[in-house]
Each structure stands twice: as C-alpha cells, then as structure tokens.
Amino acid sequence: MRIGRRGQVRRLWAPRGGTVVQPGAWERTWVSLNLAVHGGSGVVRWEWRENVTAATLASTLRRWGERGVTAVVWDRAPGHHGNADATVPVQRIEQPAYSPELNPAERVFEYLRSRIEGKTYGSLEAKKAAVEQEVQQVAADGEQIKRLTGWTWIREALAQLPIPNTVFQ
C-alpha cells in the first residue's frame, strides 16, 4: 500500500448550493507499507519501505521467511519480479492481472484507507504515524482480520498448498 501526502478526497455533506473546500496536500512524496496477512489465523506482519523495487521487496521477503512466512500472494507489479528475489525461499503466488479482490492484504488496505483518507496530515510522517496506529489496532484484533481476509475459498486454497500451512510468528 502506497501512503503519500496526496490523499484521496472523500464526499462530504454540505448545504445545498454551498461550495465545499477541502484542504489538500499536493506534494508527491510517499512510503510503502508491505503487509503479510494470514487469513486463517488472523495474524498480520508489516514493514515500512521507501520504495517497491525488486531488491527492497526481496529483503523484506527474506526477513519474513526467516520468521516463518512460507508463501505470499501478490499482483504482477514490476517490483515483484527480478533477479533479486531468485534466492528468497518464500513461495510467491501470482494473481491474474487486475484482480486485487484475490489478495487478502488488499482487504486490509481497503479498511486502512477508509480510516485514514479524507483527512489532511501536516507531513508524510504524520500520515504514516496515523496509518501505523490503525495497523496496530487492526493487527491486535485477530478476529477482525479473519473477517476481512479469511474467506472460505482462501482457507481451502491454503490447505491445498504443497507447503506446510504454518502461521508466521
């Protein structure tokens, strides 16, 4: 999930005929939130990164692999491919193009966006802190994560993977 100063404008109620002016930040700076979700157990792991290059993602996957993550589901973004991830022991399961509804982490991202967007933050660090607080809250509630991401068909697909379906620590 890309977090930037230039947020999304949300609808607001206003008097009929009135003009709504929402303050905005047009600075094009951002950070990336990498998120691993286990929909069956409700466990979440996350890490902040400055970019989404193949080398950066490979180092994140390597650390997660050391902590028990055995597989990730992701889209076909350019940063998800490259020579840097060839040595990473975490199995990567690619989604079909343009199908974020198949990725459990996208449901968590959708929830986070609903909680943080539509507000103006003074700096990128302030927005990142707001997102971090929301991530910590949702990660602490395993049942909410299961409701967001643990669909029956995902649990059945995880059970059929050739690798052990372990929960990461």
Order of alpha helices (4+ residues) and beta strands (2+ residues): beta-beta-beta-alpha-beta-beta-alpha-alpha-alpha-alpha
